[in-house]
Amino acid sequence: MANAREQGLDFDVQACPSPAYVVDDALLRKNLELLGQVQERSGARILLALKGFAMWDCFPLIREYLVGTTASGQDEARLGFDTFGGEVHVYSPAFGDAEMDVVLRYADHLSFNSPSQWRRFRERIAAAPRRVSCGLRVNPEHSTGAVPLYDPCAPGSRLGIRAVDLEPEDLEGIEGLHFHALCEQNSDAFEETLAAFEARFGHYLASLRWMNFGGGHHITRADYDVERLVRVVRDFKSRHPHLTVYLEPGEAIALNTGYLVCSVLDIVDNDGPIAILDTSATAHMPDVLEMPYRPEIVGAGKPGEKAHTYRLGGQTCLAGDIVGEYSFDAPLSIGDRLVFTDMAHYTMVKNTTFNGIRLPSICRIDEASRTVRTVKTFGYVDYRQRLS
């Protein structure tokens, strides 16, 4: 394989453990600067959605720009409170009694998925030692996404309250509404969804204090229409000047900021060469199989595009643990390093130790020096402690 500089990389790939997630601080700051500009120009407050990116070693950098975190339950809420600070927003499809006791120690904003959950916990929230502003998640019933698995507005969805199921008395004591209906989408989809939301729920807004437009806004993608987003949010705020507006992207924070560095362990043949890697699609980059999608590799091409084509497979026993087919200028050799791109978001937060495969190390690239620092490595104890 070509060396790192020939591949267009300005850090030492060999300095990374293998496998390793590697986050580039310079690229992360570039995203954050854009998000900071969106906050300033639109008037919206942007939160880091921990379900997408929770590498807390990066939080001192991220909190230079964003106002807080949004969590999906008790442990994310505590992580945001302990390591990020700022506002802590929490939403879950349903809370249990014990979890609510924990959440109330950390949450500033709390969104419920149903009126019955709000009624169940409202007295406990009122008696909590710290004030919590409560909201309801609603379903605009307007689908714009292409992947049903990620569509909260699909028929039969369990996420959010439909307009037909919401009564005015359900909002007694409620201070905000929340919808999350997008997934990796542009601002035209947001504008459509907001119009559907206002048509169904707009008459409730006059009595509220805040509005949360959820995540799925691909703000830092190269072709994202930032100007439209700013205009849509500003127009909404002009119609409802009393409301504080929140956006909570997870993916946009770390989009295109990280890599998964791995190594070739073996090469076998079955109707073509197959390279077995020391990483795994199912364990280390599960969205490759769930979405599904084909991640890019630095210096590689599509099948047949370059001289040597390989099928790349993972280290687990799952027959379908296949990343895809890629071509290379030179034959692969055992020990070669491969660098998958865009591997910061929805990787560390979703990976598993299936088959006892060790989790990739976690590294950062310094903005100025471009040196690689290993933040965390994982071993037997990490695997053992997940079990009993």
KOLKE-310902 format. One record per residue (C-alpha): x, y, z; residue in one letter. Coordinates in steps of 0.2 Angstrom, whole numbers, plus 5000, padded with zeros to 4 digits. Example, Ala and Ser with C-alpha at 12.3 -4.5 7.8 and 13.67 -1.06 7.14 Angstrom:
% KOLKE-310902
+------+------+------+------+
|   xx |   yy |   zz | code |
+------+------+------+------+
| 5062 | 4978 | 5039 |    A |
| 5068 | 4995 | 5036 |    S |
+------+------+------+------+
END
This chain:
% KOLKE-310902
+------+------+------+------+
|   xx |   yy |   zz | code |
+------+------+------+------+
| 5000 | 5000 | 5000 |    M |
| 5005 | 5018 | 4997 |    A |
| 5011 | 5027 | 5012 |    N |
| 5000 | 5040 | 5022 |    A |
| 5006 | 5055 | 5013 |    R |
| 5003 | 5047 | 4996 |    E |
| 4986 | 5043 | 5001 |    Q |
| 4983 | 5061 | 5005 |    G |
| 4984 | 5059 | 5024 |    L |
| 4994 | 5071 | 5034 |    D |
| 4996 | 5060 | 5050 |    F |
| 5006 | 5045 | 5053 |    D |
| 4994 | 5030 | 5051 |    V |
| 5007 | 5018 | 5058 |    Q |
| 5007 | 5028 | 5074 |    A |
| 4989 | 5022 | 5077 |    C |
| 4985 | 5006 | 5086 |    P |
| 4976 | 4994 | 5074 |    S |
| 4961 | 4994 | 5074 |    P |
| 4958 | 5012 | 5080 |    A |
| 4945 | 5026 | 5078 |    Y |
| 4955 | 5041 | 5074 |    V |
| 4946 | 5059 | 5076 |    V |
| 4955 | 5074 | 5068 |    D |
| 4953 | 5089 | 5079 |    D |
| 4956 | 5101 | 5064 |    A |
| 4941 | 5093 | 5055 |    L |
| 4930 | 5093 | 5070 |    L |
| 4934 | 5111 | 5073 |    R |
| 4929 | 5115 | 5055 |    K |
| 4912 | 5107 | 5058 |    N |
| 4910 | 5116 | 5075 |    L |
| 4914 | 5133 | 5067 |    E |
| 4900 | 5131 | 5054 |    L |
| 4888 | 5125 | 5068 |    L |
| 4893 | 5141 | 5078 |    G |
| 4889 | 5152 | 5063 |    Q |
| 4872 | 5144 | 5061 |    V |
| 4868 | 5147 | 5080 |    Q |
| 4873 | 5165 | 5078 |    E |
| 4864 | 5168 | 5062 |    R |
| 4848 | 5158 | 5065 |    S |
| 4846 | 5161 | 5083 |    G |
| 4844 | 5143 | 5087 |    A |
| 4853 | 5134 | 5101 |    R |
| 4863 | 5118 | 5095 |    I |
| 4865 | 5103 | 5106 |    L |
| 4876 | 5088 | 5104 |    L |
| 4866 | 5072 | 5102 |    A |
| 4876 | 5059 | 5112 |    L |
| 4868 | 5045 | 5103 |    K |
| 4878 | 5050 | 5088 |    G |
| 4894 | 5055 | 5095 |    F |
| 4899 | 5053 | 5114 |    A |
| 4918 | 5054 | 5113 |    M |
| 4920 | 5064 | 5129 |    W |
| 4938 | 5067 | 5127 |    D |
| 4933 | 5080 | 5113 |    C |
| 4920 | 5089 | 5124 |    F |
| 4931 | 5103 | 5130 |    P |
| 4933 | 5107 | 5111 |    L |
| 4915 | 5105 | 5107 |    I |
| 4908 | 5115 | 5121 |    R |
| 4918 | 5130 | 5115 |    E |
| 4904 | 5131 | 5102 |    Y |
| 4888 | 5122 | 5107 |    L |
| 4877 | 5125 | 5122 |    V |
| 4874 | 5107 | 5129 |    G |
| 4870 | 5089 | 5125 |    T |
| 4854 | 5079 | 5122 |    T |
| 4852 | 5062 | 5129 |    A |
| 4842 | 5046 | 5126 |    S |
| 4842 | 5040 | 5144 |    G |
| 4850 | 5040 | 5161 |    Q |
| 4868 | 5036 | 5157 |    D |
| 4869 | 5048 | 5142 |    E |
| 4861 | 5062 | 5153 |    A |
| 4874 | 5059 | 5167 |    R |
| 4888 | 5059 | 5154 |    L |
| 4883 | 5075 | 5147 |    G |
| 4881 | 5083 | 5164 |    F |
| 4897 | 5076 | 5171 |    D |
| 4909 | 5079 | 5156 |    T |
| 4901 | 5092 | 5145 |    F |
| 4891 | 5104 | 5156 |    G |
| 4879 | 5117 | 5149 |    G |
| 4861 | 5112 | 5146 |    E |
| 4856 | 5094 | 5147 |    V |
| 4840 | 5088 | 5137 |    H |
| 4833 | 5071 | 5139 |    V |
| 4821 | 5061 | 5128 |    Y |
| 4816 | 5043 | 5129 |    S |
| 4802 | 5033 | 5121 |    P |
| 4798 | 5028 | 5139 |    A |
| 4805 | 5030 | 5156 |    F |
| 4805 | 5018 | 5170 |    G |
| 4803 | 5023 | 5189 |    D |
| 4821 | 5020 | 5193 |    A |
| 4828 | 5028 | 5178 |    E |
| 4817 | 5044 | 5181 |    M |
| 4825 | 5046 | 5198 |    D |
| 4842 | 5047 | 5190 |    V |
| 4837 | 5058 | 5175 |    V |
| 4830 | 5071 | 5187 |    L |
| 4847 | 5073 | 5195 |    R |
| 4854 | 5079 | 5178 |    Y |
| 4841 | 5085 | 5166 |    A |
| 4836 | 5103 | 5162 |    D |
| 4824 | 5099 | 5148 |    H |
| 4814 | 5083 | 5148 |    L |
| 4803 | 5077 | 5133 |    S |
| 4790 | 5063 | 5135 |    F |
| 4784 | 5052 | 5121 |    N |
| 4766 | 5051 | 5127 |    S |
| 4754 | 5061 | 5137 |    P |
| 4752 | 5045 | 5149 |    S |
| 4771 | 5046 | 5153 |    Q |
| 4769 | 5065 | 5157 |    W |
| 4754 | 5062 | 5168 |    R |
| 4764 | 5047 | 5177 |    R |
| 4779 | 5058 | 5181 |    F |
| 4773 | 5076 | 5182 |    R |
| 4771 | 5076 | 5201 |    E |
| 4788 | 5068 | 5204 |    R |
| 4795 | 5081 | 5193 |    I |
| 4787 | 5095 | 5202 |    A |
| 4794 | 5089 | 5218 |    A |
| 4812 | 5087 | 5211 |    A |
| 4825 | 5097 | 5219 |    P |
| 4830 | 5106 | 5203 |    R |
| 4818 | 5114 | 5190 |    R |
| 4815 | 5104 | 5174 |    V |
| 4807 | 5111 | 5159 |    S |
| 4795 | 5097 | 5151 |    C |
| 4790 | 5095 | 5134 |    G |
| 4781 | 5082 | 5123 |    L |
| 4788 | 5074 | 5107 |    R |
| 4775 | 5075 | 5093 |    V |
| 4774 | 5066 | 5076 |    N |
| 4772 | 5078 | 5061 |    P |
| 4767 | 5062 | 5051 |    E |
| 4777 | 5069 | 5036 |    H |
| 4790 | 5056 | 5029 |    S |
| 4804 | 5063 | 5019 |    T |
| 4818 | 5050 | 5022 |    G |
| 4822 | 5036 | 5010 |    A |
| 4826 | 5022 | 5023 |    V |
| 4811 | 5015 | 5033 |    P |
| 4822 | 5009 | 5047 |    L |
| 4826 | 5027 | 5051 |    Y |
| 4809 | 5035 | 5048 |    D |
| 4800 | 5041 | 5064 |    P |
| 4785 | 5047 | 5054 |    C |
| 4782 | 5030 | 5046 |    A |
| 4764 | 5022 | 5048 |    P |
| 4763 | 5013 | 5065 |    G |
| 4778 | 5023 | 5072 |    S |
| 4780 | 5022 | 5091 |    R |
| 4789 | 5039 | 5091 |    L |
| 4780 | 5054 | 5095 |    G |
| 4762 | 5059 | 5097 |    I |
| 4750 | 5061 | 5082 |    R |
| 4739 | 5077 | 5082 |    A |
| 4724 | 5066 | 5083 |    V |
| 4730 | 5059 | 5099 |    D |
| 4734 | 5075 | 5108 |    L |
| 4721 | 5085 | 5118 |    E |
| 4723 | 5103 | 5125 |    P |
| 4723 | 5096 | 5143 |    E |
| 4738 | 5085 | 5139 |    D |
| 4749 | 5101 | 5138 |    L |
| 4745 | 5107 | 5155 |    E |
| 4761 | 5111 | 5163 |    G |
| 4771 | 5107 | 5147 |    I |
| 4783 | 5121 | 5141 |    E |
| 4789 | 5114 | 5124 |    G |
| 4786 | 5103 | 5109 |    L |
| 4799 | 5092 | 5101 |    H |
| 4799 | 5083 | 5084 |    F |
| 4813 | 5072 | 5077 |    H |
| 4808 | 5067 | 5059 |    A |
| 4824 | 5068 | 5048 |    L |
| 4839 | 5057 | 5045 |    C |
| 4855 | 5063 | 5036 |    E |
| 4844 | 5076 | 5026 |    Q |
| 4845 | 5093 | 5019 |    N |
| 4836 | 5109 | 5024 |    S |
| 4822 | 5107 | 5011 |    D |
| 4816 | 5091 | 5020 |    A |
| 4817 | 5101 | 5036 |    F |
| 4806 | 5115 | 5028 |    E |
| 4793 | 5103 | 5022 |    E |
| 4792 | 5094 | 5039 |    T |
| 4791 | 5111 | 5049 |    L |
| 4776 | 5116 | 5038 |    A |
| 4768 | 5099 | 5041 |    A |
| 4771 | 5102 | 5060 |    F |
| 4764 | 5119 | 5061 |    E |
| 4749 | 5114 | 5051 |    A |
| 4745 | 5100 | 5064 |    R |
| 4752 | 5108 | 5080 |    F |
| 4755 | 5126 | 5077 |    G |
| 4740 | 5132 | 5087 |    H |
| 4748 | 5125 | 5103 |    Y |
| 4764 | 5136 | 5101 |    L |
| 4757 | 5152 | 5109 |    A |
| 4757 | 5145 | 5126 |    S |
| 4774 | 5137 | 5126 |    L |
| 4792 | 5142 | 5129 |    R |
| 4803 | 5132 | 5118 |    W |
| 4803 | 5121 | 5102 |    M |
| 4815 | 5107 | 5098 |    N |
| 4818 | 5103 | 5080 |    F |
| 4827 | 5087 | 5084 |    G |
| 4841 | 5079 | 5074 |    G |
| 4845 | 5072 | 5056 |    G |
| 4850 | 5090 | 5050 |    H |
| 4866 | 5086 | 5039 |    H |
| 4872 | 5104 | 5042 |    I |
| 4891 | 5100 | 5039 |    T |
| 4889 | 5090 | 5023 |    R |
| 4897 | 5099 | 5008 |    A |
| 4880 | 5101 | 4999 |    D |
| 4869 | 5106 | 5013 |    Y |
| 4859 | 5122 | 5011 |    D |
| 4864 | 5132 | 5026 |    V |
| 4856 | 5147 | 5020 |    E |
| 4839 | 5139 | 5019 |    R |
| 4841 | 5132 | 5036 |    L |
| 4845 | 5149 | 5043 |    V |
| 4830 | 5157 | 5034 |    R |
| 4818 | 5144 | 5039 |    V |
| 4823 | 5145 | 5058 |    V |
| 4823 | 5164 | 5057 |    R |
| 4806 | 5164 | 5049 |    D |
| 4799 | 5152 | 5062 |    F |
| 4806 | 5163 | 5076 |    K |
| 4798 | 5179 | 5068 |    S |
| 4781 | 5170 | 5069 |    R |
| 4784 | 5164 | 5087 |    H |
| 4797 | 5176 | 5095 |    P |
| 4793 | 5170 | 5112 |    H |
| 4800 | 5153 | 5108 |    L |
| 4818 | 5147 | 5111 |    T |
| 4823 | 5135 | 5097 |    V |
| 4834 | 5120 | 5098 |    Y |
| 4843 | 5109 | 5085 |    L |
| 4851 | 5093 | 5091 |    E |
| 4861 | 5085 | 5077 |    P |
| 4872 | 5070 | 5082 |    G |
| 4880 | 5066 | 5065 |    E |
| 4883 | 5084 | 5059 |    A |
| 4895 | 5087 | 5073 |    I |
| 4907 | 5073 | 5069 |    A |
| 4903 | 5071 | 5050 |    L |
| 4919 | 5067 | 5040 |    N |
| 4930 | 5071 | 5055 |    T |
| 4937 | 5053 | 5059 |    G |
| 4944 | 5037 | 5052 |    Y |
| 4944 | 5019 | 5056 |    L |
| 4962 | 5013 | 5054 |    V |
| 4964 | 4994 | 5052 |    C |
| 4976 | 4980 | 5045 |    S |
| 4975 | 4966 | 5033 |    V |
| 4977 | 4949 | 5043 |    L |
| 4975 | 4937 | 5029 |    D |
| 4971 | 4935 | 5011 |    I |
| 4960 | 4920 | 5005 |    V |
| 4952 | 4916 | 4989 |    D |
| 4934 | 4911 | 4984 |    N |
| 4929 | 4916 | 4967 |    D |
| 4941 | 4931 | 4970 |    G |
| 4953 | 4937 | 4983 |    P |
| 4946 | 4941 | 5000 |    I |
| 4956 | 4951 | 5013 |    A |
| 4952 | 4948 | 5031 |    I |
| 4954 | 4963 | 5042 |    L |
| 4957 | 4965 | 5061 |    D |
| 4941 | 4975 | 5061 |    T |
| 4922 | 4971 | 5058 |    S |
| 4907 | 4978 | 5049 |    A |
| 4895 | 4971 | 5062 |    T |
| 4905 | 4975 | 5077 |    A |
| 4914 | 4991 | 5074 |    H |
| 4904 | 5000 | 5060 |    M |
| 4887 | 4992 | 5061 |    P |
| 4878 | 5005 | 5051 |    D |
| 4887 | 4998 | 5036 |    V |
| 4875 | 4983 | 5037 |    L |
| 4860 | 4992 | 5045 |    E |
| 4859 | 5007 | 5033 |    M |
| 4867 | 4999 | 5022 |    P |
| 4881 | 5009 | 5014 |    Y |
| 4898 | 5006 | 5007 |    R |
| 4911 | 5017 | 5017 |    P |
| 4926 | 5024 | 5007 |    E |
| 4944 | 5019 | 5010 |    I |
| 4958 | 5031 | 5007 |    V |
| 4967 | 5027 | 4991 |    G |
| 4954 | 5014 | 4985 |    A |
| 4942 | 5013 | 4971 |    G |
| 4926 | 5004 | 4966 |    K |
| 4927 | 4986 | 4961 |    P |
| 4937 | 4985 | 4944 |    G |
| 4941 | 5003 | 4945 |    E |
| 4959 | 5000 | 4949 |    K |
| 4970 | 4985 | 4945 |    A |
| 4967 | 4974 | 4960 |    H |
| 4950 | 4971 | 4967 |    T |
| 4947 | 4963 | 4984 |    Y |
| 4932 | 4958 | 4995 |    R |
| 4935 | 4965 | 5012 |    L |
| 4928 | 4955 | 5027 |    G |
| 4929 | 4956 | 5046 |    G |
| 4936 | 4946 | 5059 |    Q |
| 4920 | 4939 | 5067 |    T |
| 4912 | 4922 | 5062 |    C |
| 4896 | 4931 | 5055 |    L |
| 4895 | 4925 | 5037 |    A |
| 4889 | 4942 | 5032 |    G |
| 4903 | 4952 | 5041 |    D |
| 4908 | 4959 | 5024 |    I |
| 4912 | 4978 | 5022 |    V |
| 4911 | 4977 | 5003 |    G |
| 4922 | 4976 | 4987 |    E |
| 4936 | 4988 | 4984 |    Y |
| 4950 | 4990 | 4971 |    S |
| 4968 | 4995 | 4974 |    F |
| 4983 | 5001 | 4963 |    D |
| 4994 | 4987 | 4970 |    A |
| 4991 | 4970 | 4978 |    P |
| 4987 | 4970 | 4996 |    L |
| 4999 | 4961 | 5008 |    S |
| 4997 | 4955 | 5025 |    I |
| 5000 | 4969 | 5037 |    G |
| 4995 | 4983 | 5026 |    D |
| 4985 | 4997 | 5034 |    R |
| 4968 | 5002 | 5027 |    L |
| 4960 | 5019 | 5032 |    V |
| 4941 | 5020 | 5031 |    F |
| 4934 | 5037 | 5031 |    T |
| 4919 | 5046 | 5040 |    D |
| 4920 | 5034 | 5055 |    M |
| 4918 | 5045 | 5070 |    A |
| 4899 | 5046 | 5072 |    H |
| 4888 | 5031 | 5075 |    Y |
| 4903 | 5019 | 5077 |    T |
| 4910 | 5021 | 5095 |    M |
| 4892 | 5023 | 5102 |    V |
| 4886 | 5007 | 5093 |    K |
| 4900 | 4995 | 5093 |    N |
| 4900 | 4978 | 5101 |    T |
| 4912 | 4965 | 5107 |    T |
| 4902 | 4951 | 5098 |    F |
| 4913 | 4936 | 5096 |    N |
| 4925 | 4943 | 5109 |    G |
| 4932 | 4955 | 5096 |    I |
| 4941 | 4969 | 5105 |    R |
| 4935 | 4986 | 5103 |    L |
| 4945 | 4998 | 5092 |    P |
| 4957 | 5010 | 5101 |    S |
| 4952 | 5028 | 5101 |    I |
| 4964 | 5041 | 5095 |    C |
| 4965 | 5060 | 5091 |    R |
| 4975 | 5070 | 5079 |    I |
| 4982 | 5086 | 5086 |    D |
| 4976 | 5101 | 5076 |    E |
| 4993 | 5110 | 5074 |    A |
| 5006 | 5096 | 5076 |    S |
| 4996 | 5082 | 5067 |    R |
| 5003 | 5070 | 5080 |    T |
| 4992 | 5055 | 5085 |    V |
| 4987 | 5053 | 5103 |    R |
| 4980 | 5037 | 5109 |    T |
| 4966 | 5041 | 5121 |    V |
| 4959 | 5024 | 5125 |    K |
| 4963 | 5006 | 5122 |    T |
| 4952 | 4991 | 5126 |    F |
| 4956 | 4973 | 5132 |    G |
| 4949 | 4958 | 5141 |    Y |
| 4943 | 4967 | 5156 |    V |
| 4932 | 4978 | 5145 |    D |
| 4924 | 4963 | 5137 |    Y |
| 4922 | 4953 | 5154 |    R |
| 4914 | 4968 | 5162 |    Q |
| 4900 | 4968 | 5150 |    R |
| 4895 | 4951 | 5155 |    L |
| 4892 | 4942 | 5171 |    S |
+------+------+------+------+
END
